[in-house]
Amino acid sequence: MKLDILAFASHPDDIELGCSGTLIAHVADGKKVGIVDLTQGELGTRGTPETRIEEAEAASKIMGLAARENLGFADGFFQNDKEHQLKVIEKIRKYKPELVIMNAVYDRHPDHKRGADLVSESCFKSGLKMIKTQDEKGEDQEAWRPKAVYHYIQDRFISPDVVVDVTAHWGKKMETIRAFKSQFYNPDDSSPNTYISSPEFLEFIEARAKEMGHSIGVTYGEGFTKERNIGVKSFFDLI
């Protein structure tokens, strides 16, 4: 299955918090979108890997994804090395995305930057035909390099290079976040409190989106950083 956009996340719920509004907007526009989660988030204080998988499936249905996979890397301990890169390259070559979106270039959680570095390097190496990978059937895969890669912005503020208007899809974005009910604020949940389980954290997510949206004259926005200059044929492509 060829995808238009393939988004990577170090943990299930990274996408939902960082850029699910953007993915929903592109699905609504007829694009095929998928997600690859690198880990199951097994080091999280609340919930279990099993509940995270269930929650990711629920969020995927809300977004209307064409595909979602989990590579099962070790939460907190995966590395940007050959072994992990080859697994990521296999998914890039499987889905042949035009565009790849990945974790923030730096963030509060060290897995986020590590995941960004891993996927970014894998996107380049996926285009090298001398690197050999096989699909699930054991057949050789063709080299593939996405045309562009972007990083979503997470906990730490990073000045965006591009902001996507997600105002029309804000309600659905919040549904995808609430799908991870073991992780975020729930007054009926007696699990230990964490950095992201307070009601204030969800208020922060909305405030960040309003700040991004305000910068482009809309209500809600999601920001991204680029790895190379954004090319256009006309200034009017930027309006």
C-alpha positions as CSV (number, residue, x, y, z in Angstrom):
1,M,0.0,0.0,0.0
2,K,1.5,3.3,-1.0
3,L,0.9,6.2,1.4
4,D,1.0,9.9,0.8
5,I,2.1,10.6,4.4
6,L,3.9,8.4,6.8
7,A,4.2,9.7,10.4
8,F,6.6,8.2,12.9
9,A,6.4,8.5,16.7
10,S,8.7,7.4,19.5
11,H,5.7,6.5,21.6
12,P,2.0,5.9,21.0
13,D,0.3,9.3,21.6
14,D,3.2,11.4,20.3
15,I,1.4,11.8,17.0
16,E,-2.0,12.5,18.7
17,L,-0.5,15.3,20.8
18,G,1.8,16.7,18.1
19,C,0.2,16.5,14.7
20,S,-3.0,14.5,14.6
21,G,-5.0,17.5,13.4
22,T,-2.7,17.8,10.4
23,L,-3.1,14.1,9.6
24,I,-6.9,14.3,9.9
25,A,-6.9,17.3,7.6
26,H,-5.0,15.4,4.9
27,V,-7.2,12.4,5.3
28,A,-10.2,14.7,4.8
29,D,-8.5,15.9,1.6
30,G,-8.3,12.4,0.2
31,K,-4.7,11.6,1.2
32,K,-3.6,8.1,2.4
33,V,-2.0,8.5,5.8
34,G,-0.3,6.0,8.1
35,I,1.6,5.9,11.4
36,V,4.6,3.8,12.6
37,D,5.1,3.9,16.4
38,L,8.6,2.9,17.3
39,T,7.9,1.7,20.9
40,Q,4.9,0.5,22.9
41,G,5.5,3.1,25.6
42,E,6.1,0.4,28.1
43,L,8.0,2.6,30.5
44,G,5.0,4.9,31.0
45,T,3.8,5.2,34.6
46,R,0.1,4.8,33.7
47,G,-1.5,2.0,31.6
48,T,0.2,-1.0,30.0
49,P,1.6,-1.8,26.6
50,E,-1.6,-3.7,25.9
51,T,-3.8,-0.7,26.8
52,R,-1.6,1.6,24.7
53,I,-2.1,-0.6,21.6
54,E,-5.9,-0.6,22.2
55,E,-5.8,3.2,22.6
56,A,-3.7,3.6,19.5
57,E,-6.2,1.6,17.5
58,A,-9.1,3.7,18.8
59,A,-7.2,6.9,17.8
60,S,-6.4,5.5,14.4
61,K,-10.1,5.0,13.6
62,I,-10.8,8.5,14.6
63,M,-8.1,9.8,12.3
64,G,-9.1,7.5,9.4
65,L,-5.7,6.0,8.9
66,A,-4.9,3.7,6.1
67,A,-2.3,1.8,8.3
68,R,-0.7,1.8,11.7
69,E,2.2,-0.4,12.9
70,N,4.3,-0.7,16.0
71,L,8.0,-1.7,15.6
72,G,8.3,-2.8,19.3
73,F,11.6,-1.0,20.0
74,A,12.7,-0.8,23.6
75,D,11.1,2.3,25.2
76,G,13.8,4.5,26.6
77,F,16.6,2.3,25.2
78,F,16.3,2.1,21.5
79,Q,19.3,3.5,19.5
80,N,20.0,5.2,16.3
81,D,22.1,2.3,14.9
82,K,22.2,0.0,11.9
83,E,19.8,-2.6,13.4
84,H,17.1,0.0,14.2
85,Q,17.6,2.0,11.0
86,L,17.1,-1.1,8.9
87,K,13.7,-1.7,10.6
88,V,12.6,1.8,9.9
89,I,13.9,1.6,6.3
90,E,11.8,-1.5,5.7
91,K,8.6,0.5,6.6
92,I,9.6,3.5,4.5
93,R,10.2,1.2,1.5
94,K,7.0,-0.7,2.2
95,Y,4.7,2.4,2.2
96,K,6.7,4.6,-0.2
97,P,5.4,7.9,1.3
98,E,5.8,11.2,-0.5
99,L,6.2,12.9,2.9
100,V,7.5,11.7,6.2
101,I,6.7,13.4,9.5
102,M,8.6,12.6,12.7
103,N,9.3,13.6,16.3
104,A,10.7,17.0,17.3
105,V,14.3,17.8,16.7
106,Y,14.8,18.2,20.5
107,D,12.4,17.8,23.4
108,R,11.9,17.2,27.1
109,H,11.8,13.4,26.6
110,P,15.1,12.1,25.2
111,D,13.4,9.4,23.2
112,H,11.8,12.2,21.0
113,K,15.1,13.6,19.7
114,R,16.6,10.1,19.4
115,G,13.5,9.0,17.4
116,A,13.8,12.1,15.2
117,D,17.5,11.4,14.5
118,L,16.8,7.7,13.8
119,V,14.0,8.3,11.3
120,S,15.7,11.3,9.6
121,E,18.8,9.3,8.9
122,S,16.7,6.3,7.8
123,C,14.8,8.4,5.3
124,F,18.1,9.3,3.6
125,K,19.5,5.7,3.7
126,S,16.2,4.3,2.4
127,G,17.1,5.9,-0.9
128,L,20.4,4.0,-1.2
129,K,19.9,1.0,-3.4
130,M,23.0,-0.7,-2.0
131,I,21.3,-1.1,1.3
132,K,19.3,-4.3,1.1
133,T,16.1,-5.0,2.9
134,Q,13.3,-7.5,2.5
135,D,9.5,-7.2,3.0
136,E,7.3,-9.5,5.1
137,K,7.4,-12.2,2.3
138,G,11.2,-12.1,2.1
139,E,11.3,-10.3,-1.2
140,D,13.8,-7.6,-1.9
141,Q,12.5,-4.1,-1.5
142,E,13.2,-1.2,-3.9
143,A,15.0,1.9,-2.6
144,W,12.7,4.8,-1.8
145,R,13.4,8.3,-0.4
146,P,10.5,10.6,0.6
147,K,10.4,13.9,-1.2
148,A,10.3,15.9,2.1
149,V,10.5,15.3,5.8
150,Y,9.2,17.5,8.6
151,H,9.3,17.4,12.4
152,Y,6.3,18.1,14.5
153,I,6.7,20.2,17.7
154,Q,6.1,18.6,21.0
155,D,6.6,19.8,24.7
156,R,9.4,22.3,24.2
157,F,8.7,25.3,22.2
158,I,10.4,25.4,18.8
159,S,9.8,28.2,16.4
160,P,8.0,26.6,13.4
161,D,9.0,26.8,9.8
162,V,5.4,26.0,8.7
163,V,2.1,26.0,10.5
164,V,-0.9,24.0,9.3
165,D,-4.4,25.3,10.0
166,V,-6.3,22.5,11.9
167,T,-9.2,24.7,13.1
168,A,-11.8,22.6,11.2
169,H,-10.4,19.4,12.7
170,W,-9.7,20.5,16.3
171,G,-12.6,18.5,17.8
172,K,-11.4,15.3,16.2
173,K,-7.8,16.0,17.3
174,M,-8.9,16.2,20.9
175,E,-10.9,12.9,20.4
176,T,-7.6,11.2,19.4
177,I,-5.9,12.5,22.5
178,R,-8.8,11.4,24.7
179,A,-8.6,7.9,23.1
180,F,-5.5,7.5,25.3
181,K,-7.6,7.5,28.4
182,S,-5.0,5.8,30.5
183,Q,-2.5,8.6,29.9
184,F,-4.4,11.8,30.2
185,Y,-6.6,13.5,32.7
186,N,-9.5,11.3,34.0
187,P,-11.0,12.2,37.4
188,D,-12.2,8.6,37.8
189,D,-8.7,7.1,37.3
190,S,-6.8,6.5,40.6
191,S,-3.5,5.8,38.8
192,P,-0.4,7.9,39.9
193,N,-0.3,11.4,38.7
194,T,2.2,12.2,35.9
195,Y,3.4,15.2,34.0
196,I,0.8,14.6,31.3
197,S,-2.2,13.4,33.3
198,S,-3.1,16.8,34.8
199,P,-6.0,18.9,33.4
200,E,-3.5,21.7,33.0
201,F,-1.5,19.6,30.4
202,L,-4.5,19.4,28.1
203,E,-5.0,23.2,28.6
204,F,-1.4,23.6,27.5
205,I,-1.9,21.6,24.3
206,E,-4.8,23.9,23.4
207,A,-2.9,27.0,24.3
208,R,0.0,25.9,22.1
209,A,-2.3,25.2,19.2
210,K,-3.9,28.6,19.7
211,E,-0.5,30.3,19.7
212,M,0.4,28.5,16.5
213,G,-2.9,29.3,14.9
214,H,-2.7,33.0,15.9
215,S,0.6,33.3,14.1
216,I,-1.1,32.5,10.8
217,G,-4.5,34.2,11.5
218,V,-6.6,31.1,12.4
219,T,-7.9,29.7,15.6
220,Y,-5.8,26.5,15.9
221,G,-2.6,25.4,14.2
222,E,0.1,22.8,14.4
223,G,3.7,23.7,13.8
224,F,6.5,21.9,12.0
225,T,10.2,22.4,11.3
226,K,11.9,21.6,8.1
227,E,15.2,19.9,7.2
228,R,15.6,21.7,3.8
229,N,14.2,24.8,2.2
230,I,10.6,24.8,1.1
231,G,10.4,25.3,-2.6
232,V,7.5,26.9,-4.5
233,K,6.9,27.9,-8.1
234,S,4.9,31.0,-7.1
235,F,4.7,33.2,-4.0
236,F,0.9,32.6,-4.2
237,D,1.5,28.9,-3.3
238,L,2.3,30.3,0.2
239,I,-1.0,32.2,0.6
